[in-house]
Amino acid sequence: MVNENRDTESLFQAILDRCPVGIAVIDYNGIYLTVNPAYCGIYGYTQQEMRGNSFKMIFPPADQQSLLERHQRFLSEGGDLSGEWPVRKSDGTSLTVLSESVRFSPLGGKADRLVYVLDITERKQAQEQMKIAAAVYDASHEAIVVTDADNNIISINPAFTKLTGYQFDEVKGRNPGAFKSGRHSDSFYSQMWRVLNETGLWIGEVWDRKKNGNDYLISLTMTLIKDANGKVIKHVGMFSDITMRKKQEEQIWLQANYDATTELPNRHLFQSKLNQVARHSKRTGRIMALMLIDIDNFKSVNDSMGHRAGDMLLASLSRRLHGCVPHDGTLARIGGDEFAVIISCTGHPCKCEDVAKDLLESLSNPFNIEDESVFVSASIGISIYPTDTENLEELFKNADQAMYSVKNSGRNGFSYYSPALHNAALMRMRTTNDLRTALREGQFEVYYQPIASLSTGQIVKAEALVRWHHPTRGLVSPDEFIPLAEESGLIVPLGNWVACQAISQLACWQQTYDPDFKMSINLSPVQLRSQDFVDMTWVKELKCLGLKGDSVIVEITEGLLLNAENRVNQNLYLLHQAGIQIAIDDFGTGYSSLAYLRKFNIDYLKIDRSFVADLDGVGYELCLAIIAMAHSLGVMVIAEGVETVQQNLTLSRIGCDYSQGYLLSRPLPADDISRFLSGCSDVVIN
């Protein structure tokens, strides 16, 4: 009998050892009586390590006591211990096992527990991944559609319904091709499927149609799902609506590359186009032309009619200009009133000349802006690539210099770049730089030219005129440096300095020569446009020296008054309120108008020297008319450029009030004028 029991136990153990399922026999106290290799393999222990030890060794410490008690109740009272359990391997790794427990009484002995165990960790992880995937599938903001091998829909997620408007029962079994917008050709879809079948993936943008009939743009990713044999079993499409994003991107691109007022390319896009055409020109060996177009007198329109009217004018003239540009050319707005044209790969510069003439001709007719006829012209500079330069930055500079020369020559024309223009531009740049140094180092001096009363012959006024003693060039003409000072803004500090010097000298001459002596000071339009009355330091100097306001006459140009903006109007009003008198310089050569003589309380008109020089001809009638008109308005007249006694006598006879010119004196330094005044104070000029 003993041998039979031993044989039975040996057979039982042999079966356990060869069973692929983990099996253990556990007694009432939870001690392993036997374990098979498969059981040990699950937990990472040897049979020797597990036999005789408590089954609690495979559970977390916190669960061990409660599990032992459940095990003992199971053996004593029955119940169920089968199920899934979280356990630990010998190295601390967590596992999930599926166990089946049965009461086991070998050979009628005391009841033990026989436990069958399977490691289901990977299966549980796979289940968790499936749950996560399902949650992602349902919660995804991207629409997902799954089709079978024949591309018929078998599944969609909620985002698909939200995006397209279709419920699952409406699309089940249908081919997604039914949602085409019709915007793509058959070749587009053929190419898409070719790439998908060859690579297993296609990513792109597609126009589709929603249930409500609206077309929308989607960003689509399509993927093939294959079985173990490489056979396609499913297609998965993921997509999102990018219609609004695309519109915003297009809007941003348009704003970055196009001018909103004229709808023309802006400087950024124009530069890109210029680079592209230059590369093509280099490859083909044909020339390319760059034209810079500056609208003449645009600022006066903007100032007089307002910025809205200015924008309307820009839009209108851009359409006219565009009609003159060849189909392969490019027109762009690159600044406030500045345009640019690329003439692509022309065979000869004559083509540029024809285009320039057409552009000028297109602007010759008036523009109707807010029921007003507005006339403008243009100054055009042309530079040729690669004849003038192969550097595009220099090409711009060259065209700008050519345009600048047109401005100086009277505007409303065009000019090609030349080395002479380059040299002139270089000289302007150097002169402007030298002006800054001259201000710092005090290289300027104020000269004065006397003004005499034609009724008494006495010198009663003087005009302050600035002179520049350049350290290497000597005396620089004001005609050369004053325009540059105005362009650079240096005229403001320079003008204030000149005025302060003149007022200081005026105080001296009033004390030593004549208490009623007056000083004429030239004010640039830039000074009146760029600073306020309170910032004019020379006005403060006038008060500090205790001089009356009417001791000073400010000379301004006619053009300043034609379209005077608010700041200019306010400054002239405050000058008048301070008692300072106002003279119109070079009267008759600009936009003469009786209206502004009243509006701005003008005190003096200065007849231009060209009329005085022609007193033996038509200049006589012009001077006579100016004097008569001025006196009728209570305005006094000063004649400039008087060089002969005969001119002086004629002007006196026709009623001119004052005379200024070389007959009396050239502009001289203050000391020379002081001596002149002292020696001639009682001299009557006939």
C-alpha positions as CSV (number, residue, x, y, z in Angstrom):
1,M,0.0,0.0,0.0
2,V,2.8,2.4,0.9
3,N,4.5,1.6,-2.5
4,E,1.3,2.4,-4.3
5,N,1.0,5.8,-2.6
6,R,4.6,6.6,-3.4
7,D,4.0,5.6,-7.0
8,T,0.9,7.7,-7.2
9,E,2.7,10.8,-5.7
10,S,5.6,10.3,-8.2
11,L,3.1,10.1,-11.0
12,F,1.3,13.1,-9.8
13,Q,4.5,15.1,-9.5
14,A,5.7,14.0,-12.9
15,I,2.4,15.3,-14.4
16,L,2.8,18.6,-12.6
17,D,6.3,19.0,-13.7
18,R,5.4,18.6,-17.4
19,C,2.2,20.7,-17.3
20,P,2.6,24.0,-19.2
21,V,0.1,25.7,-16.9
22,G,1.4,27.0,-13.5
23,I,0.1,24.7,-10.8
24,A,0.7,24.8,-7.0
25,V,-0.7,22.8,-4.0
26,I,-1.2,25.0,-0.9
27,D,-2.1,23.7,2.5
28,Y,-4.5,25.2,5.1
29,N,-1.8,27.5,6.5
30,G,-0.9,28.8,3.0
31,I,2.3,26.9,2.7
32,Y,3.4,25.6,-0.7
33,L,3.4,21.8,-0.6
34,T,4.5,21.6,-4.2
35,V,4.8,23.8,-7.3
36,N,5.6,22.9,-10.8
37,P,8.3,24.6,-13.0
38,A,5.7,26.5,-15.0
39,Y,4.4,28.1,-11.7
40,C,7.9,29.0,-10.6
41,G,8.7,30.4,-14.0
42,I,5.7,32.8,-13.7
43,Y,7.1,34.3,-10.5
44,G,10.8,34.0,-11.1
45,Y,11.5,31.6,-8.2
46,T,13.0,28.1,-8.0
47,Q,11.0,25.2,-6.7
48,Q,13.2,25.0,-3.7
49,E,12.6,28.7,-2.9
50,M,8.8,28.2,-3.0
51,R,8.2,24.9,-1.4
52,G,7.7,25.2,2.3
53,N,7.1,29.0,2.1
54,S,3.9,30.8,2.3
55,F,2.0,31.7,-0.8
56,K,1.9,35.3,0.6
57,M,5.4,35.8,-0.9
58,I,3.9,36.6,-4.3
59,F,1.5,39.3,-3.0
60,P,2.1,42.9,-1.9
61,P,2.6,43.1,1.9
62,A,-0.6,45.1,2.4
63,D,-2.7,42.3,0.9
64,Q,-1.0,39.2,2.4
65,Q,-3.0,38.8,5.7
66,S,-6.4,39.3,4.2
67,L,-5.6,36.8,1.4
68,L,-4.4,34.2,3.9
69,E,-7.7,34.5,5.7
70,R,-9.7,34.2,2.5
71,H,-7.7,31.1,1.6
72,Q,-8.4,29.5,4.9
73,R,-12.2,30.2,4.7
74,F,-12.1,28.8,1.2
75,L,-10.7,25.5,2.6
76,S,-13.0,25.4,5.6
77,E,-16.2,26.8,4.2
78,G,-16.0,26.8,0.4
79,G,-16.5,29.8,-1.8
80,D,-14.6,31.1,-4.7
81,L,-11.0,32.2,-5.0
82,S,-10.8,32.2,-8.8
83,G,-10.1,35.4,-10.7
84,E,-7.5,38.0,-11.7
85,W,-4.9,38.9,-9.2
86,P,-2.1,41.5,-9.0
87,V,1.1,39.8,-7.9
88,R,4.9,40.4,-7.8
89,K,7.8,38.5,-9.2
90,S,10.9,37.8,-7.3
91,D,12.6,40.9,-8.8
92,G,9.6,43.1,-7.7
93,T,8.0,43.3,-11.1
94,S,4.2,43.5,-11.1
95,L,2.2,40.9,-12.9
96,T,-1.5,40.2,-13.4
97,V,-2.4,36.5,-13.2
98,L,-5.6,34.5,-13.8
99,S,-6.0,31.8,-11.2
100,E,-8.4,28.9,-10.7
101,S,-8.6,27.4,-7.2
102,V,-10.1,24.1,-6.2
103,R,-10.2,22.1,-3.0
104,F,-7.8,19.2,-3.2
105,S,-7.5,16.2,-0.9
106,P,-4.9,13.8,-2.2
107,L,-5.6,10.2,-1.1
108,G,-8.4,11.3,1.2
109,G,-6.1,13.4,3.4
110,K,-6.5,16.9,4.8
111,A,-8.0,19.4,2.3
112,D,-5.5,21.5,0.5
113,R,-5.9,24.0,-2.4
114,L,-4.9,23.2,-5.9
115,V,-4.2,26.5,-7.8
116,Y,-4.0,26.8,-11.6
117,V,-2.3,30.1,-12.8
118,L,-1.9,31.8,-16.1
119,D,0.2,35.0,-16.7
120,I,-2.2,37.4,-18.4
121,T,-0.1,40.6,-17.9
122,E,0.4,41.2,-21.6
123,R,-3.3,40.5,-22.3
124,K,-4.3,42.9,-19.6
125,Q,-2.0,45.5,-21.0
126,A,-3.4,44.9,-24.5
127,Q,-6.9,45.3,-23.1
128,E,-5.9,48.6,-21.4
129,Q,-4.3,49.8,-24.7
130,M,-7.5,48.9,-26.5
131,K,-9.5,50.8,-23.9
132,I,-7.2,53.8,-24.3
133,A,-7.4,53.5,-28.1
134,A,-11.2,53.3,-28.0
135,A,-11.3,56.4,-25.7
136,V,-9.0,58.3,-28.0
137,Y,-11.0,57.2,-31.0
138,D,-14.2,58.5,-29.4
139,A,-12.7,61.7,-27.8
140,S,-10.4,62.7,-30.7
141,H,-11.1,66.1,-32.2
142,E,-9.9,64.7,-35.5
143,A,-12.5,62.9,-37.6
144,I,-11.7,59.2,-38.1
145,V,-13.2,56.9,-40.7
146,V,-12.3,53.2,-41.2
147,T,-13.1,51.4,-44.4
148,D,-12.7,47.8,-45.4
149,A,-10.6,46.3,-48.1
150,D,-13.1,47.5,-50.8
151,N,-13.0,51.0,-49.2
152,N,-16.5,50.8,-47.8
153,I,-17.1,52.6,-44.5
154,I,-17.3,50.3,-41.5
155,S,-16.7,52.7,-38.6
156,I,-16.6,56.4,-37.8
157,N,-15.9,58.4,-34.6
158,P,-18.1,61.2,-33.1
159,A,-15.8,63.8,-34.5
160,F,-16.6,62.6,-38.0
161,T,-20.3,63.2,-37.4
162,K,-19.7,66.6,-35.8
163,L,-17.5,67.7,-38.7
164,T,-19.4,66.3,-41.7
165,G,-23.0,66.2,-40.3
166,Y,-23.4,62.5,-41.2
167,Q,-24.5,59.9,-38.7
168,F,-23.0,56.3,-38.9
169,D,-26.2,54.7,-40.3
170,E,-26.1,57.3,-43.1
171,V,-22.5,56.4,-44.3
172,K,-22.2,52.7,-43.3
173,G,-21.2,50.7,-46.3
174,R,-20.7,53.8,-48.5
175,N,-17.5,54.8,-50.3
176,P,-15.9,58.0,-49.0
177,G,-15.7,59.1,-52.7
178,A,-19.4,60.1,-52.3
179,F,-18.2,63.1,-50.3
180,K,-16.1,64.6,-53.1
181,S,-16.4,68.3,-53.7
182,G,-15.7,68.2,-57.4
183,R,-12.8,70.6,-57.1
184,H,-10.1,68.0,-57.8
185,S,-9.5,66.2,-61.0
186,D,-9.5,62.4,-61.5
187,S,-5.7,62.5,-61.8
188,F,-5.5,64.0,-58.3
189,Y,-7.2,61.0,-56.8
190,S,-5.4,58.5,-59.0
191,Q,-2.1,60.0,-57.7
192,M,-3.3,59.9,-54.1
193,W,-4.2,56.2,-54.3
194,R,-1.0,55.3,-56.1
195,V,1.1,56.8,-53.3
196,L,-1.1,55.2,-50.7
197,N,-0.8,51.7,-52.2
198,E,2.9,52.0,-52.8
199,T,3.9,53.5,-49.4
200,G,1.0,52.7,-47.1
201,L,0.6,56.4,-46.3
202,W,-0.8,59.5,-47.9
203,I,-0.8,63.0,-46.3
204,G,-2.3,66.0,-48.0
205,E,-5.1,68.6,-48.3
206,V,-8.4,67.7,-49.9
207,W,-11.6,69.6,-50.6
208,D,-14.6,67.6,-49.5
209,R,-18.3,68.3,-49.1
210,K,-20.4,68.3,-45.9
211,K,-23.9,66.9,-45.6
212,N,-25.3,70.5,-45.8
213,G,-23.6,70.9,-49.2
214,N,-20.8,73.2,-48.1
215,D,-17.3,72.6,-49.4
216,Y,-14.5,72.5,-46.8
217,L,-10.8,71.9,-46.9
218,I,-9.4,69.0,-44.8
219,S,-5.9,68.0,-43.8
220,L,-6.1,64.2,-44.5
221,T,-3.9,61.4,-43.4
222,M,-4.7,58.0,-45.0
223,T,-3.1,54.7,-43.8
224,L,-3.3,51.1,-45.0
225,I,-3.8,48.3,-42.5
226,K,-2.5,44.9,-43.6
227,D,-2.7,41.4,-42.3
228,A,0.2,39.1,-41.5
229,N,0.4,38.1,-45.2
230,G,0.6,41.7,-46.4
231,K,-3.0,41.8,-47.7
232,V,-4.9,45.1,-47.2
233,I,-7.8,44.6,-44.8
234,K,-8.6,48.2,-43.8
235,H,-8.1,51.8,-44.6
236,V,-7.9,54.5,-41.9
237,G,-8.5,58.1,-42.7
238,M,-7.9,60.9,-40.1
239,F,-8.8,64.5,-41.0
240,S,-9.6,67.9,-39.6
241,D,-11.2,71.0,-41.1
242,I,-8.6,73.6,-42.0
243,T,-10.8,75.9,-44.1
244,M,-10.6,78.8,-41.6
245,R,-7.0,78.2,-40.8
246,K,-6.2,78.3,-44.5
247,K,-8.1,81.5,-45.0
248,Q,-6.3,83.1,-42.1
249,E,-3.0,81.9,-43.5
250,E,-3.9,83.3,-46.9
251,Q,-4.9,86.6,-45.2
252,I,-1.7,86.8,-43.3
253,W,0.3,86.1,-46.5
254,L,-1.7,88.7,-48.4
255,Q,-1.1,91.3,-45.6
256,A,2.6,90.4,-45.5
257,N,3.0,90.6,-49.3
258,Y,0.4,93.1,-50.6
259,D,-0.4,96.7,-50.0
260,A,-3.9,97.1,-48.6
261,T,-4.6,100.5,-50.2
262,T,-3.6,99.7,-53.8
263,E,-3.7,95.8,-53.7
264,L,-0.3,95.8,-55.4
265,P,2.7,93.8,-54.2
266,N,4.5,95.5,-51.4
267,R,8.3,96.0,-50.9
268,H,8.7,92.5,-49.4
269,L,7.1,90.6,-52.3
270,F,8.7,93.0,-54.8
271,Q,12.1,92.3,-53.5
272,S,11.5,88.5,-53.9
273,K,10.3,89.0,-57.4
274,L,13.3,91.2,-58.2
275,N,15.6,88.5,-57.0
276,Q,13.8,85.9,-59.1
277,V,13.9,88.0,-62.3
278,A,17.5,88.9,-61.8
279,R,18.5,85.2,-61.6
280,H,16.5,84.6,-64.8
281,S,18.2,87.6,-66.5
282,K,21.6,86.2,-65.6
283,R,20.8,82.8,-67.0
284,T,19.4,84.2,-70.3
285,G,21.8,87.0,-70.7
286,R,19.0,89.6,-71.3
287,I,18.8,92.8,-69.4
288,M,16.3,93.7,-66.7
289,A,15.2,97.2,-65.8
290,L,14.1,98.6,-62.4
291,M,12.0,101.8,-62.4
292,L,11.3,103.8,-59.3
293,I,8.3,106.1,-59.6
294,D,7.7,109.0,-57.1
295,I,4.4,110.8,-57.4
296,D,5.0,114.6,-57.6
297,N,3.2,116.8,-55.2
298,F,1.3,113.9,-53.6
299,K,1.8,115.4,-50.1
300,S,0.0,118.6,-51.0
301,V,-3.0,116.5,-52.0
302,N,-2.8,114.5,-48.8
303,D,-2.5,117.6,-46.6
304,S,-5.2,119.6,-48.3
305,M,-7.8,116.9,-48.9
306,G,-7.0,114.4,-46.1
307,H,-5.6,110.9,-45.9
308,R,-8.8,109.3,-47.1
309,A,-8.7,111.2,-50.3
310,G,-5.0,110.5,-50.5
311,D,-5.6,106.7,-50.3
312,M,-8.3,107.0,-53.0
313,L,-5.9,108.8,-55.2
314,L,-3.2,106.1,-54.7
315,A,-5.7,103.4,-55.5
316,S,-6.8,105.2,-58.7
317,L,-3.4,106.0,-60.0
318,S,-2.1,102.5,-59.2
319,R,-4.8,101.1,-61.6
320,R,-3.6,103.5,-64.3
321,L,0.0,102.6,-63.8
322,H,-0.8,98.9,-63.8
323,G,-2.4,99.2,-67.2
324,C,0.9,100.5,-68.6
325,V,3.1,97.7,-67.3
326,P,3.9,94.8,-69.7
327,H,2.2,91.4,-68.8
328,D,5.5,90.0,-67.8
329,G,6.4,93.0,-65.6
330,T,5.7,93.7,-62.0
331,L,4.3,96.9,-60.4
332,A,4.5,97.4,-56.6
333,R,3.9,100.1,-54.0
334,I,7.1,100.2,-52.0
335,G,6.5,103.4,-49.9
336,G,4.0,106.2,-49.2
337,D,3.8,107.6,-52.7
338,E,6.6,105.6,-54.3
339,F,6.1,102.8,-56.7
340,A,8.5,100.4,-58.5
341,V,8.3,98.5,-61.8
342,I,10.3,95.5,-63.0
343,I,10.7,95.2,-66.7
344,S,11.5,91.5,-67.2
345,C,14.4,90.4,-69.5
346,T,13.9,93.0,-72.2
347,G,16.2,93.0,-75.2
348,H,16.8,96.7,-75.3
349,P,16.5,99.7,-73.0
350,C,14.2,101.4,-75.5
351,K,11.4,99.2,-74.2
352,C,11.9,100.8,-70.8
353,E,11.6,104.2,-72.4
354,D,8.3,103.3,-74.0
355,V,7.0,102.1,-70.7
356,A,8.1,105.2,-68.9
357,K,6.4,107.4,-71.4
358,D,3.2,105.4,-71.1
359,L,3.3,105.7,-67.3
360,L,3.7,109.5,-67.5
361,E,1.0,109.8,-70.1
362,S,-1.4,107.7,-68.0
363,L,-1.1,110.4,-65.2
364,S,-1.6,113.4,-67.5
365,N,-5.4,113.3,-67.2
366,P,-7.0,114.5,-63.9
367,F,-8.3,112.1,-61.2
368,N,-11.8,112.6,-59.8
369,I,-11.4,112.4,-56.0
370,E,-14.5,113.3,-53.9
371,D,-15.8,115.5,-56.8
372,E,-12.5,117.3,-57.1
373,S,-10.2,117.2,-60.1
374,V,-6.8,116.3,-58.9
375,F,-3.7,116.6,-61.1
376,V,-0.5,114.7,-60.4
377,S,2.6,113.8,-62.3
378,A,5.5,111.4,-61.6
379,S,9.3,111.4,-61.5
380,I,10.8,108.1,-62.8
381,G,14.3,106.8,-62.3
382,I,15.6,103.8,-64.3
383,S,18.5,101.5,-63.7
384,I,19.5,98.5,-65.9
385,Y,20.6,95.1,-64.7
386,P,23.4,94.0,-65.2
387,T,24.6,96.9,-67.3
388,D,24.6,99.4,-64.4
389,T,25.3,96.9,-61.6
390,E,24.8,93.2,-60.7
391,N,24.1,94.1,-57.1
392,L,20.4,94.6,-56.5
393,E,20.9,96.9,-53.5
394,E,23.0,99.2,-55.8
395,L,20.3,98.8,-58.5
396,F,17.8,100.4,-56.2
397,K,20.2,103.2,-55.2
398,N,20.9,103.9,-58.9
399,A,17.3,104.1,-59.8
400,D,16.7,106.4,-56.8
401,Q,19.5,108.7,-57.9
402,A,18.0,108.8,-61.4
403,M,14.6,109.7,-59.9
404,Y,16.2,112.3,-57.7
405,S,17.7,114.0,-60.7
406,V,14.3,114.2,-62.3
407,K,12.9,115.8,-59.2
408,N,15.7,118.4,-59.4
409,S,15.1,119.0,-63.1
410,G,11.5,120.0,-62.7
411,R,9.7,116.6,-62.2
412,N,7.2,115.0,-64.5
413,G,9.8,113.0,-66.5
414,F,12.2,110.1,-66.5
415,S,15.9,109.6,-66.4
416,Y,18.4,106.7,-66.7
417,Y,21.1,106.2,-64.1
418,S,24.5,107.4,-65.0
419,P,27.9,107.5,-63.1
420,A,27.5,111.3,-62.9
421,L,24.3,110.8,-60.9
422,H,26.1,108.4,-58.6
423,N,28.9,111.0,-58.1
424,A,26.3,113.7,-57.4
425,A,24.5,111.4,-54.9
426,L,27.8,110.6,-53.2
427,M,28.5,114.3,-52.9
428,R,25.1,114.9,-51.4
429,M,25.6,112.2,-48.8
430,R,29.1,113.6,-47.9
431,T,27.7,117.1,-47.8
432,T,24.9,116.0,-45.5
433,N,27.4,114.3,-43.2
434,D,29.6,117.4,-43.2
435,L,26.5,119.5,-42.2
436,R,26.2,117.5,-39.0
437,T,29.8,118.1,-38.2
438,A,29.5,121.8,-39.1
439,L,26.6,122.2,-36.6
440,R,28.7,120.6,-33.9
441,E,31.9,122.6,-34.7
442,G,30.3,126.0,-35.4
443,Q,31.3,126.3,-39.0
444,F,28.4,128.5,-39.9
445,E,28.2,132.3,-39.9
446,V,25.3,134.7,-40.4
447,Y,25.7,137.3,-43.1
448,Y,23.4,140.3,-43.5
449,Q,22.1,142.2,-46.5
450,P,20.7,145.7,-45.9
451,I,17.2,146.8,-47.0
452,A,16.5,150.4,-47.7
453,S,13.4,152.5,-47.7
454,L,12.8,153.9,-51.2
455,S,11.0,156.9,-49.8
456,T,13.8,158.0,-47.5
457,G,16.8,156.1,-48.8
458,Q,17.6,155.0,-45.2
459,I,18.6,151.5,-44.3
460,V,15.8,150.3,-42.1
461,K,16.1,146.5,-42.2
462,A,18.5,143.7,-42.9
463,E,18.0,140.1,-44.0
464,A,19.9,137.4,-42.1
465,L,21.5,134.8,-44.5
466,V,23.5,131.8,-43.4
467,R,26.9,131.0,-44.8
468,W,29.0,127.8,-44.4
469,H,32.8,128.0,-44.1
470,H,33.7,124.4,-45.0
471,P,37.2,123.5,-43.7
472,T,38.4,122.1,-47.0
473,R,35.9,123.4,-49.6
474,G,35.8,127.0,-48.5
475,L,32.5,128.9,-48.7
476,V,29.7,126.5,-49.7
477,S,26.7,128.0,-51.5
478,P,23.4,128.0,-49.5
479,D,21.7,126.8,-52.8
480,E,23.7,123.6,-52.3
481,F,23.4,122.9,-48.6
482,I,20.0,124.4,-47.6
483,P,18.0,121.7,-49.6
484,L,20.1,119.0,-48.0
485,A,19.5,120.5,-44.6
486,E,15.8,120.4,-45.3
487,E,15.9,116.8,-46.5
488,S,17.8,115.6,-43.4
489,G,15.9,117.7,-40.9
490,L,19.0,119.6,-39.9
491,I,17.3,122.8,-41.0
492,V,15.5,122.9,-37.7
493,P,18.5,123.3,-35.4
494,L,20.3,125.3,-38.0
495,G,17.4,127.7,-38.6
496,N,16.9,128.2,-34.8
497,W,20.6,128.9,-34.5
498,V,20.6,131.5,-37.3
499,A,17.5,133.2,-35.9
500,C,19.0,133.4,-32.4
501,Q,22.2,134.9,-33.9
502,A,20.2,137.4,-36.0
503,I,18.1,138.5,-33.0
504,S,21.1,139.0,-30.9
505,Q,22.6,141.2,-33.6
506,L,19.3,143.0,-34.0
507,A,19.4,144.0,-30.3
508,C,22.9,145.5,-30.9
509,W,21.9,147.5,-34.0
510,Q,18.8,148.8,-32.4
511,Q,20.9,150.1,-29.5
512,T,23.7,151.6,-31.6
513,Y,22.1,152.4,-34.9
514,D,18.3,152.7,-34.9
515,P,15.7,151.6,-32.2
516,D,13.2,150.9,-35.0
517,F,15.6,148.7,-37.1
518,K,14.1,145.4,-38.2
519,M,15.5,142.0,-39.0
520,S,14.2,139.6,-41.7
521,I,14.7,135.9,-40.9
522,N,14.0,133.0,-43.4
523,L,11.9,130.1,-42.1
524,S,11.9,126.9,-44.0
525,P,8.7,125.0,-44.6
526,V,10.3,122.2,-42.7
527,Q,10.7,124.3,-39.6
528,L,7.1,125.3,-39.6
529,R,5.9,121.8,-40.3
530,S,8.1,119.9,-37.8
531,Q,8.1,122.1,-34.7
532,D,5.6,124.0,-32.6
533,F,5.6,127.7,-31.9
534,V,6.6,127.0,-28.2
535,D,9.7,125.1,-29.4
536,M,11.1,128.0,-31.5
537,T,14.0,129.0,-29.3
538,W,14.6,132.3,-31.2
539,V,11.1,133.6,-30.1
540,K,12.2,133.1,-26.5
541,E,15.4,134.9,-27.3
542,L,13.4,137.8,-28.6
543,K,11.6,138.1,-25.3
544,C,14.7,137.7,-23.3
545,L,16.4,140.6,-25.0
546,G,13.3,142.8,-24.5
547,L,12.7,143.3,-28.2
548,K,9.3,144.0,-29.7
549,G,7.7,141.3,-31.9
550,D,7.4,143.7,-34.9
551,S,11.2,144.0,-34.9
552,V,11.3,140.7,-36.7
553,I,10.0,139.7,-40.1
554,V,9.8,136.0,-41.0
555,E,10.1,135.2,-44.7
556,I,8.3,132.2,-46.0
557,T,7.5,130.8,-49.5
558,E,4.2,130.9,-51.4
559,G,4.0,127.1,-51.7
560,L,3.9,126.7,-47.9
561,L,0.6,128.6,-47.8
562,L,-1.1,126.8,-50.7
563,N,-1.9,123.7,-48.7
564,A,-0.9,124.7,-45.2
565,E,-1.6,122.0,-42.7
566,N,-2.9,122.6,-39.1
567,R,0.5,122.9,-37.5
568,V,1.6,125.5,-40.1
569,N,-1.6,127.5,-39.7
570,Q,-1.3,127.4,-35.9
571,N,2.4,128.5,-36.0
572,L,1.7,131.4,-38.4
573,Y,-1.3,132.5,-36.2
574,L,0.9,132.5,-33.1
575,L,3.6,134.4,-34.8
576,H,1.1,137.0,-35.8
577,Q,-0.3,137.1,-32.3
578,A,3.3,137.8,-31.0
579,G,3.5,140.8,-33.3
580,I,6.0,139.2,-35.6
581,Q,5.5,140.2,-39.2
582,I,5.3,137.9,-42.2
583,A,6.8,138.3,-45.7
584,I,6.2,136.2,-48.8
585,D,9.6,135.6,-50.5
586,D,10.0,135.5,-54.3
587,F,6.4,136.5,-54.8
588,G,5.0,135.8,-58.2
589,T,7.0,132.7,-59.0
590,G,4.8,130.2,-57.3
591,Y,1.1,129.8,-56.6
592,S,0.1,133.4,-56.2
593,S,-3.3,133.9,-54.5
594,L,-5.0,136.9,-53.0
595,A,-6.9,134.7,-50.6
596,Y,-4.0,133.7,-48.5
597,L,-2.7,137.3,-48.2
598,R,-5.8,138.0,-46.2
599,K,-6.0,134.7,-44.4
600,F,-2.5,134.7,-43.0
601,N,-2.2,138.5,-42.3
602,I,0.7,138.9,-44.7
603,D,2.7,142.2,-44.1
604,Y,5.2,142.2,-46.9
605,L,5.6,140.8,-50.5
606,K,9.1,140.5,-51.8
607,I,9.2,140.8,-55.6
608,D,11.4,138.2,-57.2
609,R,14.7,139.4,-58.7
610,S,13.7,138.0,-62.1
611,F,10.9,140.6,-62.4
612,V,13.3,143.4,-61.3
613,A,15.9,142.3,-63.8
614,D,13.2,142.7,-66.6
615,L,12.0,146.1,-65.7
616,D,12.6,147.3,-69.2
617,G,10.3,144.6,-70.5
618,V,7.3,142.7,-69.2
619,G,8.7,142.8,-65.7
620,Y,7.6,146.4,-65.4
621,E,3.9,145.5,-65.8
622,L,4.3,142.6,-63.4
623,C,5.9,144.8,-60.8
624,L,3.4,147.5,-61.2
625,A,0.5,145.0,-60.8
626,I,2.1,143.4,-57.7
627,I,2.6,146.8,-56.0
628,A,-0.9,148.0,-56.8
629,M,-2.4,144.8,-55.6
630,A,-0.4,144.7,-52.4
631,H,-1.1,148.3,-51.5
632,S,-4.8,147.8,-52.1
633,L,-4.6,145.0,-49.4
634,G,-2.5,147.1,-47.0
635,V,0.6,145.0,-47.7
636,M,4.1,146.6,-48.2
637,V,6.5,145.6,-51.0
638,I,10.2,144.9,-51.0
639,A,12.0,144.5,-54.4
640,E,14.9,142.0,-54.4
641,G,17.9,141.9,-56.7
642,V,18.1,145.7,-57.3
643,E,21.5,146.2,-59.0
644,T,21.3,149.5,-60.8
645,V,20.3,153.1,-60.0
646,Q,17.8,153.0,-62.9
647,Q,16.0,150.0,-61.4
648,N,16.0,151.8,-58.0
649,L,14.5,154.9,-59.5
650,T,11.8,153.0,-61.5
651,L,10.7,151.0,-58.5
652,S,10.5,154.2,-56.4
653,R,8.4,155.9,-59.1
654,I,5.9,153.0,-59.3
655,G,5.4,153.0,-55.5
656,C,7.6,150.2,-54.3
657,D,8.3,150.6,-50.6
658,Y,11.8,149.0,-50.1
659,S,14.8,148.0,-52.1
660,Q,17.3,145.2,-51.5
661,G,20.2,144.1,-53.7
662,Y,23.8,144.6,-54.8
663,L,23.3,148.3,-55.5
664,L,23.1,148.8,-51.8
665,S,25.3,146.0,-50.6
666,R,26.1,142.4,-50.9
667,P,25.4,140.1,-47.9
668,L,28.3,140.8,-45.4
669,P,29.4,139.7,-42.0
670,A,27.9,141.6,-39.0
671,D,31.0,143.7,-38.4
672,D,31.1,144.9,-42.0
673,I,27.4,145.8,-41.9
674,S,27.9,147.6,-38.6
675,R,30.6,149.8,-40.2
676,F,28.4,150.2,-43.2
677,L,25.5,151.4,-41.1
678,S,27.7,153.7,-39.0
679,G,29.1,155.4,-42.1
680,C,26.0,155.5,-44.1
681,S,23.2,156.2,-41.6
682,D,22.5,159.6,-43.0
683,V,23.2,158.8,-46.7
684,V,20.1,159.0,-48.9
685,I,20.2,156.5,-51.8
686,N,18.8,158.0,-55.0
